[in-house]
Amino acid sequence: MPKKKKDTEETMVEEVTEETAEAAEETAAQTAPEAEPETNPFEEKYNAEHDALLRLAAEYDNFRKRTIKEKEASYGNGKADAVVKMLPVYDNLERALNQETTDAAYKKGVEMTMTELVKIFTALGVEIFGDVGDVFDPNLHNAVMHVENEELPENSLAAVFQKGFKVGDKVVRFAMVQVAN
């Protein structure tokens, strides 16, 4: 029996010494200062300069793209302004064509002038819209009157008082119309 008691004591001593060793290691690890990685001042300066240059390159690229977009927009706006200034001429020629006249040469001259003006508009990319029978679109048409007419489909244009004009996606003048039903 004494042998068993000795074995038990030895096991207990071993357990206690293992626990104390682990605890000592933990406290040593906690109290020991952590080793800081060495930083090279030249590497820090290089990284800072590299970041600054990347930001500068990105800013320049954004500036270049914004300038191109503004240049294209200014060309489109200039073209739209020129078309707006020519619209009274178009309206007057259209009124002259709708007037009754006995002078065939006069009527032919007005028709030729109107044809040339429409060719110029087409070359500039101007779309003329607003014909009787088209479907009413509030994004393109300005409804100034409403009429009940069972012969015409619902939300269709019954009369067009003034044609509409678009340059690309930009509406430069809405069509002034009368809507049916």
Beta strands, then each sheet from edge to edge (+ up, - down):
strand 1: 126-129
strand 2: 141-147
strand 3: 157-162
strand 4: 164-167
strand 5: 170-173
strand 6: 175-180
sheet 1: 1+ 4- 5+
sheet 2: 2+ 6+ 3-
end
